């Protein structure tokens, strides 16, 4: 009997080939979308974390007004942390061929923390060589072996790579977006860095930054407390340097940024967490959708062959044999389509396309695709499992009817369709037809809802981006903004005095830096009403990071 039922499978496939082709295509596209999106997200999240660990990504960094002394560094390192100088200066890049009007942040080579991942070439080994960050090179068409000028000196690009502390290459921690066409980082030998520093030519003073690894010996807050103990005055350092009591205020410290609060670090993985959540939610919707479609196909198939099924019942065929035969074709289609969709999802046309977005924005190395077991099980097992379960539930319900009712093709009375209705003939007919075909109507409604939802989301994104582009340019009335380590007594001509304090804000697990700006009444660059002694006035001068900002006129030279 099973042989006869198996022959029916091929006949059913031939007669309903377009129906099963549509079902298979739906599963292939669904699996391709989910596997590609989630697979790319997993690749970025896992591989960037592995790369950061291999390259000894920092646990945090801090900046000071003046470099730490050897005793101060030793005092910190004796408490179990690893410390490394990451001093830097920003230089205009004067190579008109590649990098006109761009800025390079130059570091000396690193040995202990935030090691560079080489994409091509090698690290600088002698004077006159420089390694540049990958995204900056892509934006300007730079390859290993090219030359560029930094600080009025020619350098040969010996290598191209990425650094874990500039995964999101923002010039300032408060920047809202990456612009690799205007900013990048580079690494030179310690000797060349000294030459650049001594020769001048940088657009800002040298920043004294230190990266640290905690090595499990203390927390970020504990390290910050240790930094408070450092003496500012060199005169009485010998007497109090190793005192257990706190020394002086935190005025020597310009910033203290743990890695979790640093938008440059781990930003690619954080960004892909949203894609992963979206992909998994889409996966649930896709499973529900094709499970419903399979159930509709199965119901239609059984209703068409109710006479055959009733005859088989009358001949003594058991229900369990029909349970094996009828779901077989949908399960086979779902299984094959799932394998094709999974293969496409993990191909260059799936994860490869989805990975192009983080490669084109974040400064990350080329990543090997990750094949997570749960995602493979989803793509290969869930489609046939959903098909088998759906068919079992539908067939079990349909095959509970008597054999004679199946032979006669009697349809179960639909209570909704048999509802008494009043009104004109056409209106009653329309309502009754809608009730009879409510499954199809629900499918169309749900499909249209999802489609229009996606369209509206895309239109919303376009509208938001368009308004941000125009309104930000309109609202930014100054041409330059300067940060002073040591504020001047006199405000430069064409500038406006201001003072700022950076605060932190956590929203939905994201960390934001919020700058409170103190301005004078009548400031030409900000329309905010000024109230002397208003809310927040006491925030300036209580250990907050304080600086002066000068807003230059649009026609000012700087």
N, C-alpha and C positions, 0 to 999 in steps of 0.2 A: 504493500500500500504506500509506503514511503517513496518507492520508486515512481509511482503514479503522481504523487504530490510534488515530487521534485521536478517532474516534467512540466507541471503547472507553473513552476517558478519561471522557467524560460519563456513560456507562452505569455505570462503576465508581464515580464520584462519587455518583450517585443511589442505587446499591445499598448503598454503604458510607458514607452521609452522616454517620451518628452517629460512626463510627470516625474519619473525617477531621475532624469537628467537635471531637472530643475532642483530636485531635492539634493542631489549630489553637489551641484554648483553652490547651493546655499551653504552647505556644510563646509565645502572647500574654502569659500570666501570668509566664512565666519572664523574657521580655524586659522586661516592665513592672517587675518587681522589681529586676532587675539595673541597668537603665538609670536607674530612679528613684533607687536607692541610690547608685550610683557617680556619676551625674550631679550629685546634690546634694552629694556629697563633693568632686567636682572644682570645683563652683561656690564652695563655702566656701574650699577651699584656695587656689584661684587668685585669686578676687576679694578676699579679705581681704589677701592678699599685695600685690595691686595698690593697694588702698586704703591700706595701711600705707606703701607707698613714696610714694604721692602726698601723704600727710599727714606725710611726714618722720618716720616712727616712729624712736624713739631706738635707738641701738646699745647703750645701757645707762644706768644711773643710779648715783649714789652719794649718801650722806648724810653730813653732818658735824655735830659738836657745836655749832659756831658758824659763821655764814656766812663764806664766803670773802671776802677783801678784793678791791678792784678790781685791785690788783697781782697777787694770786694768780690771779684769773680771766684777766687779760691774759697772765700767764706761761703758763698752759695753752693759751689760744687761739693764742698765737704759735707753738705747736708743731703747729698745723694742725687742731685739733679745734673743733667748734662746741659751745658750752656755753650752757645756759639754766637759770635758776632755776625750779624747780617746787615752791616752798614751799607748804605746805598746813596747814590746821587742821580738826579734826573738830567738828561742831556738832550738837546735838540739834535736830530739826525739830519745832517746837511747833505746827504746824497740825493741830489735832485732827480736821479734816475729812478730810484726806488722809494725813498722814504721822506719826501719833502713835507715839512710841517708836522713831523711825527716826533714822539718823545720816547727815548729808551731809558729805562731804569737800570743802572749798571751796578752789579754786585761783584765782589771777589768770589773766587771759587769756594765751594763748601766742602767740608770734609766729614762732618758728624751729623748734621741735621738738614732735612729738606734737600736731599741729594737729587741731582738732575737726572732725569730719564732720557737717554739718548735715543732720538728717532733716526737720525742719520749723521754721519761724520763722527766726531770725537770731541772730548773736552779740550779746552785751550792748554797747550803745553809750553808755549813760548810767547815772548812779547809780540804784539801785533796780531794776535788771534782772539776771536770772540765767538762765543756760542750764543745763539739767539733763540728766543721762544718760538714754538711752532706756529701759533696762530698769527703772530706778527709777520713771520716769513711768508705765510700763505697770502696774507693780505697785500704784500708788496712784491710777490714773485721772487723771493730770495731763496737761493739754493746754496748748499755747502760748496765752498770754493769761491763764492762771490765776494765782493768787497763793499764795505760801507764805511762811512765817516762818522765818528763820535768825538765830540770835543775837539774838532779841527784836526783829528788824527785818523788816518786810514787804518782799517782793520780788515783782516781776512776772516770770513765766516767759516770756521773750522768744523762747526757742528750745529745741529738743530735739535732741540729737545723741549722738555716740559719740567716744571718744578711743582711739587705737591702743594707748596704754600701760595702758588699763583694759578691754581686750577681754574679759577675765574679771574682772569687778569684785569682786575680793577685798579686804576691808578690810585684812587682813594677808597678807604673802607666805606665811605658814605655814598659812593657812586651807585646809581640805580641800575646801570647797564654796562656791559662790556663793549669797548670800541677798540678792537685790535688794529684797526687802520690808523689809529692815532697814538696808541700806547702799547709798549711791549717791554720785555725785560731781557737783559743780556748778562753774560758772565765772562770775566777776563781773569788773567792771572793776578795774583796778589801784587806783583810788581807793577803791572799796568794800571791797576786800580789806584795805587799810590801816585803814579804819574798823573793820572786824570784828576785826582783830588788836588794835587799840588799846582797843577796848571790852571785850575779854575775853569770857567766856561759853563758850569752847570746852571740850570735855571732856578735852583733852590739850594739851600744849604744842606750839608750832609746830614742824613738822618742816622741816629745812633740806635739801631734796633738790635735786640737780642732774642734769638729763638731758644726755646728750652724743651727738654724732655723730663718729665717728672719721675720716670722709672719706678713708679709705684711707691715712692718714698714720701710723698705728700700730695695734697690737693692743690688746685689752682689758688684757692683762697688762702691756703697756708703759705704758699710761695709769696703771694702778695703781702701777707703779713711779715714775711721774712724781709722783703724788700723795704718795708717801712723801717726796719732796724738799721739800714745803712746810714752812716753818718754823712751829712752833706759837707760839713766843715772838715777840711783836711787837718786843721790845727789840733783838734781834740780827738782825731780818729783813734790814735794809739790808746787813749784812755778808755774809750767807750765802745770800741768796735766789736768786741766780743762780749759785751754786757748782755745779760738776758732781758733786761728791761727794754721796751721800745725806745728808739733813739729820737728821731724827729719826725716831722710830718712827711707826707708823700709828695712834697713839692718838687723833688728831683725826678719823679716819674711822670712822663708825658702821656703814656698810655699803657694799658695792660689788657691784652686781648687773648683769652683762651681760644683754642682752636674751634670749639663749638660755637663761639660767638663771632668767628671770623668768616665773612661772606666769601672770601677767596678760597677757603679750604673746604673740600667735600661738597662743593656746590653742585657738581654734575650729578652725583648720586642723590642728593636731596631733591633736585629738579625731577629726576626720573621716578621718585617715589609717587608723584602725582600720576605719571603715565602708567605706572604699575597698577595703582588702585583703579584707574579708569579702565585699563585693559581687563582686569579681573571682573569688574562690574559688567563690562561689555560681554565677557565670556558667559556670565550667568544669563544675561538677556538672550544671547545667541542659543544657548542650550534650551531655554524655555521655548524660543521661537521654533527651532526645528523639531523639538519634541511635539509641539502642537501640530505642526505641518504633517509629521509622520502619523499622528493619530487621525487626522482628517483623511489622509491617503488610505489608512487601514480601514477605517469605517466605510469609506466609499467602495473599497475592494470587496469587503465582506457583504455589503448590501447588494453589490452586483452579482456575487456568486452565492447568494443565500440558497438558491435552489440546489446547486451542486453540494453545498455543505449539508443541507437537509438530507439529500440522497445518501451521502456518505454516512451520516448518522444512522439512517435507516438500515444501511448495509453492515453496521456494527463497528464503524471506525470510532476509536476512542478520542475523547477531547484532547488528551495529552499529545496525540499524534498531530492533530491540527495546530496545537500550540507550538509544536516544533516547526511545522511547515510554513505557516503564514508569516511569522516574523522573519523568516530566513532572508528573504530578498531585501527588505529595508535594513536589516542589520548588516548584510554584506555591503550594500551601497554606502551606509554610514561609516563602516570600517574602512573601506577603500578611500572614500572622500576624506575621512579624518587623517589618513596617512598622507594623502596628497597635500592637504591643507597644512599639516605639520611640516612637511618637507619644504613647501613654499615659504612658510613662515620663518624657517631657520635659514633660508637661502639668502643670496645677495639681494633678491627682490623683496625680502621681508625684513629681517633684522638689519640687513645692509642699508636699506632705505631709511629705517627708523634711526639708525646710528649716525646717519649723515648730519642730523640736526645737532646733537651734542658735539660732534667733531667740528662742526662749523661755527660753534659759539665758545665752547669751553676749551681750555688748553690742556688736553688729555692725550696720552699716547694711544697708538692703535691698540685696540683691545680684542683679545680672542673671545669668540662667542661662547657664552656659558650655556650648557644644556642642563637645566635644572630638572630633577626627576619628576617633581609635581607637575611641571608644565608638559613634559612628555606624556605623562599619564593622562593629563587633561586632553591633549590633542589626539592620542591614539586610543584611549580606552573610553572616554566619556561619550563620544558619538555613538559607537555601537551599543554601549551600555544603556544610554538614554533611549535608543531605538528599541532595544529588547524590552526594557521595562515598560515603555509606552505601549508597545504592541501587546504585551501580556495583559496589561490592565484593560485595554480596549477590547481585545479578543475575548477575554474572560467574561466581560459584560455581555457581549453580543452572542456568545455561544451558550448562554444560559437558557435561551428560548427553546421550545419544543421542536423536534425534527419536522413535524407537520407544518408548523408556522413558518419554518425556514423554506420548506419546499414550495409553499404557496406564495412566498415572498411577502408575507404580511408585515406591515410596518407597525412598530409600536406607536400607539397614539400619542401625539405630541400635545401635552396639555396647553402649552403656551400658544401653539398654532390653532388649537380648538377653542380658544377663548372667545366668548360672545362679544361681538363688536357692533357698534351702531354707527350710522352715517351713510354717505353715498357709497355706491358699489366700488368705484375706483379707489377711494380712500381706504375702505375696508380691505380690498384686495392688496393694496400696497403694504398695509400694516401686517396682514397675515403672511404675505410673502417674506417680509423682513423677519418676522418671528421664525418662519421655517428655516431661513438661511442665516440665522443669527451667528452661527460659527464663522461663516464666510464674512459676514459684516464685521464681526469682532476682529478678524484677521486684518481686513482692510483698514479698519479704524486704528488698530495698534500700529500697523506698518506706516500709515500716513502720519501718525503722531510722532514716531521715532524719526522719520525722515524730516518732517518740518521742524522738530526740535533741533536736529543737527544743523539745518539751514539757519535757524534763528540764532543759534550759538555762534556760528561763523559770522553772521552779520553783526552781532553784538561785539565780537572781537575786532572786526574791521572798524566799527564805529568808534570803539574805545581807543584803538591805536591811532586812528586819524585825528581824533580830538586831542590826544596827548601830544602828538607831533606838532600840532599847530598852537595849542594853548600854552605848552611849556615854553616854546620859543617866544610867544607873545608876552608871557608873564615874566620872563627873565630879562630884566632891563639893563643889567650891568654886563660889561664885556669881560671883566677879570675879577677874580676874588683871590686875595692873598691871605696866607696864614703866617703870622709872625711868632717866632720863638721869643723874641725880645721886642715888645712893642716900642715904637718910636714915640717921642714926645709930640712931634708935629705930624698932622695928617697930611700925606702927600697930596699935591695939587690934583684935583679931579677925583679924589677919593672920598669915601664916607666912613667914619669910624663906627665900629660895631664890636660887640663881644659875644662870644658863643660858649655854650656848654653842651657836651654830648651826653645824652641819657640813653638808656636801653629800654626797649619795650618788647615783651614776648606776646605774640598773637598766634594762636592755633599751632603752637610748636615752632614757629619761626621767630628768629631773633632780628630785631631791627634797631638801628641807631637813629635816634631822634635828636636833632640839633635845635636847641633853644637859642634864638638869636636876640640879643639885646640891642636896640637901636634908639637913636635920638628922634625926637618929634620932628616931622617934616622930612624924613628920609626919602630921597627921590626914587629909591629902588624898591621900596616895600610900602604898600598901602595900609598896612596893619595899624590900627589906632594904638597910640602909645599912652599908657597911664603910669605915671611915676609911682613906684611902690606897689604896683599891682600884683596879682597872683604870679608866683614863680620868681619874683624879684630876689628872694633870698637864696635861690639856687646858685647864683653866680658868686663864687668866692667861698664856697664851703667844700673844698676838695675836688670840685668838678674840674674837668679839663677846660682851661680858659685861654682864649686867643683873641687877637684883633683881626677883623676882616675889613678889607678896603674894597668897596665896590667901584671899579673904574668906569668912567664914562664910555659909551659905545665908541666914541671917536678917539679915546685915549690910546696912547701907545703902550701902556702897561703900568 
